[in-house]
Amino acid sequence: METLDELRAEASTCTRCPLYEPATRTVFGEGPSTAWLMLVGEQPGDQEDRAGRPFVGPAGKVLDTALERAGIGRDEVYVTNAVKHFRFERDGKRRIHKAPAVTHIRACRPWLDAELRAVRPDVLATLGATAAKALLGSTFKVSEQRGSVLEFENRPLVPTVHPSSILRGPPEAREEATAALVADLLVIADLHN
């Protein structure tokens, strides 16, 4: 079995789909190989693509706040994405997020499967619809099952929203939306205790 460092090095030259061409770099997962929890998001954003690290932009800050409020240390979590390259459209100098296509998700699935084998987390959580559909199938609806304890490959999986959805919502609703994310993370924390 390959180590996370070996997988990261191998993924850095990935050309399985055309997203590698405009992206700055492959954004592989990070965290301890002994993590009890793996969080799977959609794809890297603009800041993640530039930094080469997952969840370091605005959505990452929301995630860090929610994890802290749920009593889960970021240092005990492995964070990754279903798609390893940033898909975007240009708007002048800005790069605007564009949802990955099914072909991109399928092309990256071997990387996600390899991360699961290398980390072997006790608990898995998906952040947003793309990640949930990548693991649970195209008909899965986060809105109907968020915070529920499901099963994936003999381990509990809890789907929840992506932290970026909180930022896209109205500012006056952000605290309530963050509290709902924290509630989902508390379900996850209870599975570890």
DOSE-744230 format. One record per residue (C-alpha): residue in three letters; x, y negated, z. Coordinates in Angstrom, 2 decimals. Last residue first. Layout:
BEGIN
+-----+---------+---------+---------+
|   r |      c1 |      c2 |      c3 |
+-----+---------+---------+---------+
| ALA |       X |       Y |       Z |
...
+-----+---------+---------+---------+
END
This chain:
BEGIN
+-----+---------+---------+---------+
|   r |      c1 |      c2 |      c3 |
+-----+---------+---------+---------+
| ASN |  -16.25 |   -9.00 |   21.63 |
| HIS |  -15.56 |   -8.93 |   17.88 |
| LEU |  -19.17 |   -8.59 |   16.72 |
| ASP |  -20.14 |  -11.44 |   19.06 |
| ALA |  -17.73 |  -13.73 |   17.19 |
| ILE |  -19.57 |  -13.03 |   13.92 |
| VAL |  -22.94 |  -13.95 |   15.40 |
| LEU |  -21.22 |  -17.04 |   16.84 |
| LEU |  -20.03 |  -17.87 |   13.31 |
| ASP |  -23.65 |  -17.89 |   12.13 |
| ALA |  -24.59 |  -20.28 |   14.96 |
| VAL |  -21.59 |  -22.48 |   14.06 |
| LEU |  -22.89 |  -22.68 |   10.47 |
| ALA |  -26.31 |  -23.74 |   11.82 |
| ALA |  -24.63 |  -26.38 |   14.03 |
| THR |  -22.77 |  -27.67 |   10.96 |
| ALA |  -26.08 |  -28.03 |    9.10 |
| GLU |  -27.62 |  -29.92 |   12.04 |
| GLU |  -24.59 |  -32.20 |   12.26 |
| ARG |  -24.57 |  -32.75 |    8.50 |
| ALA |  -28.24 |  -33.72 |    8.12 |
| GLU |  -27.77 |  -37.51 |    8.38 |
| PRO |  -24.94 |  -37.35 |    5.85 |
| PRO |  -27.23 |  -35.83 |    3.19 |
| GLY |  -25.95 |  -32.51 |    1.85 |
| ARG |  -22.88 |  -32.10 |   -0.35 |
| LEU |  -20.60 |  -32.04 |    2.70 |
| ILE |  -22.63 |  -29.27 |    4.32 |
| SER |  -22.55 |  -27.29 |    1.06 |
| SER |  -18.74 |  -27.59 |    1.15 |
| PRO |  -18.74 |  -25.47 |    4.33 |
| HIS |  -19.96 |  -22.48 |    2.29 |
| VAL |  -23.12 |  -20.98 |    3.73 |
| THR |  -23.28 |  -17.73 |    5.65 |
| PRO |  -23.08 |  -14.01 |    5.00 |
| VAL |  -22.15 |  -11.66 |    7.85 |
| LEU |  -20.42 |   -8.39 |    6.96 |
| PRO |  -20.02 |   -5.51 |    9.41 |
| ARG |  -17.58 |   -2.78 |    8.39 |
| ASN |  -18.06 |    0.59 |    6.71 |
| GLU |  -17.41 |   -0.65 |    3.17 |
| PHE |  -19.81 |   -3.58 |    3.50 |
| GLU |  -22.57 |   -3.60 |    6.09 |
| LEU |  -25.01 |   -6.35 |    6.97 |
| VAL |  -25.29 |   -8.48 |   10.10 |
| SER |  -27.61 |  -11.36 |    9.35 |
| GLY |  -26.41 |  -14.96 |    9.75 |
| ARG |  -27.50 |  -15.86 |    6.24 |
| GLN |  -29.97 |  -13.37 |    4.80 |
| GLU |  -32.64 |  -15.26 |    2.85 |
| SER |  -30.70 |  -18.41 |    1.93 |
| VAL |  -27.62 |  -16.29 |    1.14 |
| LYS |  -29.52 |  -14.60 |   -1.69 |
| PHE |  -28.09 |  -11.38 |   -3.15 |
| THR |  -29.25 |  -10.56 |   -6.68 |
| SER |  -25.76 |  -10.62 |   -8.20 |
| GLY |  -24.27 |   -7.97 |   -5.96 |
| LEU |  -22.97 |   -7.67 |   -2.40 |
| LEU |  -19.25 |   -8.41 |   -2.72 |
| ALA |  -19.02 |  -11.01 |   -5.49 |
| LYS |  -22.62 |  -12.07 |   -4.77 |
| ALA |  -21.67 |  -13.05 |   -1.23 |
| ALA |  -18.59 |  -14.94 |   -2.41 |
| THR |  -20.56 |  -16.85 |   -5.05 |
| ALA |  -23.47 |  -17.54 |   -2.70 |
| GLY |  -21.57 |  -19.26 |    0.06 |
| LEU |  -19.00 |  -18.30 |    2.69 |
| THR |  -18.82 |  -14.53 |    3.03 |
| ALA |  -17.92 |  -12.96 |    6.34 |
| LEU |  -16.03 |   -9.73 |    7.04 |
| VAL |  -15.47 |   -8.04 |   10.39 |
| ASP |  -12.95 |   -5.44 |   11.57 |
| PRO |  -10.42 |   -6.69 |    9.02 |
| ARG |   -8.33 |   -4.18 |    7.05 |
| VAL |   -5.67 |   -6.76 |    6.15 |
| ALA |   -3.88 |   -4.96 |    3.29 |
| ARG |   -6.90 |   -3.03 |    1.99 |
| LEU |   -9.15 |   -6.11 |    2.10 |
| GLU |   -6.45 |   -8.17 |    0.38 |
| ALA |   -6.19 |   -5.52 |   -2.36 |
| ASP |   -9.96 |   -5.61 |   -2.89 |
| LEU |   -9.82 |   -9.40 |   -3.15 |
| TRP |   -7.01 |   -9.22 |   -5.70 |
| PRO |   -8.83 |   -6.51 |   -7.71 |
| ARG |  -11.96 |   -8.73 |   -7.73 |
| CYS |  -10.19 |  -11.62 |   -9.45 |
| ALA |  -11.13 |  -10.68 |  -13.04 |
| ARG |  -14.67 |   -9.81 |  -11.91 |
| ILE |  -15.16 |  -13.21 |  -10.28 |
| HIS |  -13.79 |  -14.98 |  -13.35 |
| THR |  -16.09 |  -12.99 |  -15.67 |
| VAL |  -19.06 |  -13.79 |  -13.43 |
| ALA |  -18.40 |  -17.49 |  -13.97 |
| PRO |  -16.77 |  -19.80 |  -11.44 |
| ALA |  -18.73 |  -22.86 |  -10.32 |
| LYS |  -17.34 |  -26.16 |  -11.59 |
| HIS |  -15.54 |  -28.55 |   -9.25 |
| ILE |  -14.76 |  -31.97 |  -10.71 |
| ARG |  -11.16 |  -32.90 |  -11.48 |
| ARG |  -10.73 |  -36.67 |  -11.41 |
| LYS |   -8.45 |  -38.54 |  -13.80 |
| GLY |  -11.27 |  -39.29 |  -16.23 |
| ASP |  -13.96 |  -36.80 |  -15.39 |
| ARG |  -12.22 |  -33.49 |  -16.03 |
| GLU |  -14.06 |  -30.22 |  -15.52 |
| PHE |  -13.04 |  -27.67 |  -12.92 |
| ARG |  -12.32 |  -24.05 |  -12.10 |
| PHE |   -9.67 |  -23.69 |   -9.41 |
| HIS |   -7.84 |  -20.34 |   -9.46 |
| LYS |   -8.01 |  -17.44 |   -6.98 |
| VAL |  -11.68 |  -16.46 |   -7.29 |
| ALA |  -13.37 |  -14.53 |   -4.44 |
| ASN |  -11.59 |  -16.80 |   -1.99 |
| THR |   -9.36 |  -16.25 |    1.04 |
| VAL |   -9.13 |  -16.86 |    4.76 |
| TYR |   -7.59 |  -14.40 |    7.23 |
| VAL |   -8.61 |  -15.29 |   10.78 |
| GLU |   -6.74 |  -15.07 |   14.11 |
| ASP |   -4.83 |  -18.34 |   13.57 |
| ARG |   -8.09 |  -20.14 |   12.75 |
| GLY |   -9.10 |  -19.47 |   16.34 |
| ILE |  -12.73 |  -18.46 |   16.85 |
| GLY |  -14.52 |  -20.08 |   19.80 |
| ALA |  -17.65 |  -20.95 |   17.83 |
| ARG |  -16.97 |  -24.70 |   18.16 |
| GLU |  -13.40 |  -24.11 |   16.96 |
| LEU |  -14.63 |  -22.12 |   13.95 |
| ALA |  -17.13 |  -24.87 |   13.08 |
| THR |  -14.46 |  -27.59 |   13.27 |
| ASP |  -12.02 |  -25.55 |   11.18 |
| LEU |  -14.73 |  -24.86 |    8.58 |
| VAL |  -15.61 |  -28.56 |    8.31 |
| LYS |  -11.90 |  -29.35 |    7.88 |
| GLY |  -11.60 |  -26.64 |    5.25 |
| ALA |  -14.52 |  -28.16 |    3.36 |
| PRO |  -12.62 |  -31.48 |    3.25 |
| GLY |   -9.43 |  -29.88 |    1.90 |
| VAL |   -7.15 |  -27.24 |    3.42 |
| PHE |   -9.45 |  -24.24 |    2.92 |
| PRO |   -7.11 |  -22.02 |    0.89 |
| ARG |   -3.45 |  -22.89 |    0.26 |
| GLY |   -1.59 |  -23.74 |   -2.97 |
| ALA |   -1.45 |  -27.42 |   -2.01 |
| ARG |   -2.62 |  -28.77 |   -5.39 |
| ASP |   -5.20 |  -26.03 |   -5.96 |
| GLU |   -6.39 |  -26.32 |   -2.35 |
| GLN |   -6.82 |  -30.08 |   -2.77 |
| ASP |   -8.92 |  -29.64 |   -5.93 |
| GLY |  -11.01 |  -26.77 |   -4.63 |
| PRO |  -10.10 |  -23.11 |   -4.29 |
| GLN |  -12.76 |  -20.56 |   -5.16 |
| GLU |  -15.88 |  -19.08 |   -3.57 |
| GLY |  -15.10 |  -18.31 |    0.05 |
| VAL |  -14.21 |  -15.06 |    1.81 |
| LEU |  -13.59 |  -15.16 |    5.57 |
| MET |  -11.71 |  -12.15 |    6.93 |
| LEU |  -11.96 |  -11.43 |   10.65 |
| TRP |   -9.89 |   -9.15 |   12.90 |
| ALA |   -6.70 |  -10.57 |   11.42 |
| THR |   -3.72 |   -8.19 |   11.60 |
| SER |   -2.22 |   -9.29 |    8.27 |
| PRO |   -2.29 |  -12.78 |    9.74 |
| GLY |   -3.63 |  -15.65 |    7.68 |
| GLU |   -3.58 |  -16.69 |    4.09 |
| GLY |   -5.45 |  -15.95 |    0.88 |
| PHE |   -4.03 |  -16.63 |   -2.56 |
| VAL |   -4.36 |  -19.92 |   -4.39 |
| THR |   -2.87 |  -19.35 |   -7.84 |
| ARG |   -1.33 |  -22.53 |   -9.18 |
| THR |   -1.96 |  -25.89 |  -10.84 |
| ALA |   -5.07 |  -24.71 |  -12.66 |
| PRO |   -5.52 |  -25.54 |  -16.36 |
| GLU |   -4.12 |  -22.21 |  -17.66 |
| TYR |   -4.89 |  -19.87 |  -14.74 |
| LEU |   -8.63 |  -20.19 |  -15.33 |
| PRO |   -8.31 |  -18.21 |  -18.60 |
| CYS |   -8.75 |  -14.81 |  -16.91 |
| ARG |   -6.39 |  -11.99 |  -15.91 |
| THR |   -3.34 |  -14.29 |  -16.17 |
| CYS |   -1.92 |  -13.79 |  -12.67 |
| THR |    1.63 |  -15.03 |  -12.11 |
| SER |    1.19 |  -16.03 |   -8.46 |
| ALA |   -0.91 |  -12.91 |   -7.91 |
| GLU |    2.20 |  -10.69 |   -7.80 |
| ALA |    3.92 |  -12.90 |   -5.23 |
| ARG |    0.77 |  -13.03 |   -3.09 |
| LEU |    0.35 |   -9.25 |   -3.36 |
| GLU |    3.93 |   -8.65 |   -2.22 |
| ASP |    3.54 |  -11.08 |    0.68 |
| LEU |    0.22 |   -9.49 |    1.65 |
| THR |    1.87 |   -6.08 |    1.76 |
| GLU |    1.29 |   -3.44 |   -0.91 |
| MET |    0.00 |    0.00 |    0.00 |
+-----+---------+---------+---------+
END
